[in-house]
Amino acid sequence: MVKLTMIARVTDGLPLAEGLEDGRDQQDADFYKQQAKALFKNLSKGQNHPSRMSIETGPYVFHYIIEGHVCYLTMCDRSYPKKLAFQYLEDLKNEFEKVDGSQIETAARPYAFIKFDAFIQKTKKLYLDTRTQRNLAKLNDELYEVHQIMTRNVQEVLGVGEKLDHMDRYGSRILNEVTPPIRHR
């Protein structure tokens, strides 16, 4: 289950938007928000960080995507499927870029895009239950795509091997035709 969602500018760690919590476990939520903000500050130091990463923290896992100087971060239960967490972040990223993308660099105050919370809440509800038909369909589609890619790659490798064998036989035949036999005296 998605517990926390935050969006921040990577260049300076400025929080741009957040999925507001329902008020339960406020002390817990504040602790993890502070961890998320510390992570944003660390990302803003300009080191070469992976564009996608999962970081374990207590009973939860932070998942983030960095794209276009923006970090999209969510915190989920450890049991929440990683594929769904990243799909959730992709959905947020696509909408945020479409709606607010041109204003990201000019934002001067924290949570300048607080209105984006409505989209975060709506999207979070769609990803609430990993067993919903929609989410199972997404997972199955991704598994099918991976399977197709792997199958295609194996077929391509086998095809290249057959072509190499054919070229080797063809080369040997040409070499035998062009090179006169060696006669011993």
N, C-alpha and C positions, 0 to 999 in steps of 0.2 A: 504494500500500500504506500502511496506517495504521502510523505509526511510534511515536506517543506520544499518550496520552490523559490529560487531567487535568480535574478538576472543582473549581471554587473558588467561594467565596462572594464576590459582587461588592462588598458593603458594606465589607469590610475586606481582601479579597484572600487570605483564609485557604484554603489547599488542603484540600479535603474528601476527595477520592479520586483515585487514580491507577492507570492500567493499568501494572502492574509490567513492566519490560522483561526480556528473556531473557538479558541480560548481554553481548550482542554490542555492539561499538562504544560501550562505557560512557563514554568520554571525550566522544564526540559526543553521546550521550544527555544527559549532565550539562549540556553547553553549551546544548542546546535546552530542557532543563527550566528552566534559569536564565532563558532568554528568556521562557518561558511564565510563570514567576513574576513577572518584571518586567512583563509584559503585564497580569497580574491586578492588580498594584499600581497600574498606570496606570488600569485600569478602575475601581478602587475610589476614585479621586479625585473621583468624582461628576460628571464631565463627561458630556455627552449623547453616548454612543457608540451606533453602530448595533446593533440586536439580533442581526444576522447579519453576519459579515464574514470575508473571507479576507485573510491577510497573508503576503506572500512573505518567505522567509528562507532564503538560500542555495539549496540544491537542493530545498528543501521549501516547503510552504505550511501555515500555521496556519489552521484554520477554526474559528470559534466561534459559539455560539448563547448569548444571554443571555435567561433567562426566570426570573421569580420570584426575583430577587436571586442567581441562580446562573449561572455561566458554564461551559458545557460546551465543552471545547477539544480538538481533535485536530490532529496534525501528520502530513501525508501527503506522499508524493512529488509533485512538480509534475504528473506525468502522471496522477495518480489523479483520476477524475472528481469534480468539485465536487458534483454531485447526490448521488453515493453518500456522500461525506464528510458532507454535511448530513443525509442519511437516517440514517447511522450515529449522528450526534449526537442526532437526534430519538429513535431507539430507546433510547439511553442516558438521555436526559432523561425519557422516559416511565416507564422502570423506576425511575430514581432518585427521581422525584417520588412514585411509588406506594409504594416501599419505605421511603425515608428522608426524604421531603418534610417531615413534621411536625417533624423534629429539626434541620433545617438552621440555624435561627436560634440554637439553644441549643448548637451545637457549640463547644467551647472550645479544642480542641487541633487541630493540623494532622493531616490524614489520619484524622479521627475515623471515617470510613466506609471504612476500608481493606478491609473484607469485600466491598465492592462490586467489588473487583478481579476476582473470579470471574466476575461478569456481564460486565465489560468484556472480559475475555479470551475468553469464549464468543462475544460479539457481534463482537469483532474478527476471529475466525476466519471468521465468516459473510461478512465484508466483505473478506477477504484477497485474493481473486481477482476482479477486475472482470469477468472473462469467465464466471463461474459463471452457471448458468441463472437462479438466484434474483435475482442482481443485474442481469442483462440484462432480466429481466422487470420489475423495479422501474423501471429507466431507461425501458423502453418504455411502461410504464403512465403515468409522469410526462409523457413526450412526447405520448402520446395525450391526456391531460388538458389539456395546454397547447394542443394543436391544437384540441380541442373548445371550449375557452374562446375562442380566437381566432376560430374559425368562428362561434360563437354571437354574439360581439361584432359581427362584420361583418354578420351577418344582422340583428341588432337595429338597427344603424346604417342599413342599407338599408331596413328596415321603417319606421324613424322618418322617413327621407327620403320614402318613399311616402306616409306619413300627412300629412306637412307639405305635399306637393304637392296631395293631396286637400283638405286644409283651405284651402289657398290658392285653389284653384278654387271651392270651396264659398263662401268668403268673398267672392270676386269676384262670383259669381252673386247672392248676397244683396245686396251693395252695389249692383249694377245694378238689382235689383228694388225696392229701397227708395229709392234716390236718383232723383228725376225727372230726365229728360234736360235739359240746359241748352239753352235756346232763345236764339238771337241775334236782336236786334231790328234 
